[in-house]
Amino acid sequence: MPANREITFNQAIVESLAEEMRKDPRVILMGEDLGIGTIRQTRPLFEEFGPERVRDTPISEAGFIGAGVGAAMTGMKPVVELMCNDFFGVAMDQIYNQAGKLRYMLGGNITIPFILRTSYGAPGSAAAHHSQSLYAIFAHVPGLKVVIPSTPYDGKGLMTTALRENDPVIFFEHVKLFERRGPVPEGAYTIQFGEADIKREGSDVTVVATGLMVHKALSVAERLKGKVDIEVVDPRTIVPLDSASIIRSVKKTNKLVIADEGYRRCGFAAEVAAIVAEEAIDSLDAPIMRVATPNVPIPFSPILESNVIPSEESITKAITKVTSQ
């Protein structure tokens, strides 16, 4: 269980990186603004380990992501930071054709212990190039593991697990979670990939939520307490996905709402809905509801943005609809 000490989500990630870098000299960091630039979330690591192991790169995602994959092939353990997941397109070949497939194509003779750490989500009026949640694209690609922590505790444990993997991991961090505080133990610990966490137990409806949506779902559950008993399931990783925990929850509550900031069309919410429809349709007493971002570019306008990003109000509306049937 987490200790009483509380730190921010970003501090928890940096703490995991520092602990593993002290143990394993193969772990290196690469990306823009890691040590001497403008963002510098990893500045403490730059100060401790220096520019040889915390490398600021030019603004060339294809270049430094490709270099990270190459470093992994030759025995290093690179953590490569893609500042925003929206920028993946300029390096998609390096991610899905190289990182995701090389171990398979070379008959298992090499490993690719490569972590792509990236931010996602709408921070507020950042417009269409800096506001998307694109993890479903990476979940579609064989060979990649996809991690989406929602708390500082989960962030540290999942990052430590990722650092000990021998396969490529895409590690998604919501921009509105960086400064969220929570209990985190001192010292290293791991959280196994493919193990969902029941963030709140309930009996009336299951809400499967990712990242920031976990906190919105928990807020709704608290507000509706006494009227609707909501179970909140946080997958934590979507590849591998703990479908068994989702199915088990749905068989208990008989109703399902999926809250996901990714796009609705062909998104993670659609995948969860399909799994439940295939494996537990007889347990459902109402249609599955998906609360997700519609298929439009994220607007700059605060009013328009608030109408497309899933909110507590839209989650509440979906829960009310399924529980009234």
Buried (B, 14 or more C-beta within 10 A) or exposed (E): EBEEEBBBBBBBBBBBBBBBBEEBEBBBBBBBBBBEBEEBBBBBBBEEBEEEBBBBBEEEBBBBBBBBBBBBBEEBBBBBBBBBBBBBEEBBEBBBBBBBBBBEEEEEEBBBBBBBBBBBBBBEBBBEEBBBBBBBBBBEBEBBBBBBBBBBBBBBBBBBBBBBBEBBBBBBBBBBBBEBEBBBBEEBBBBEBBBBBBBBEBEBBBBBBBBBBBBBBBEBBEEBEEEBBBBBBBBBBBBEBBBEBBBBBBBBBBBBBBBBBBBBEEBBBBBBBEBBEEBBEEBBEBEBBBBBBEEEEBBBEEEEBEEBBBBBEBBBBBBBBBBEE
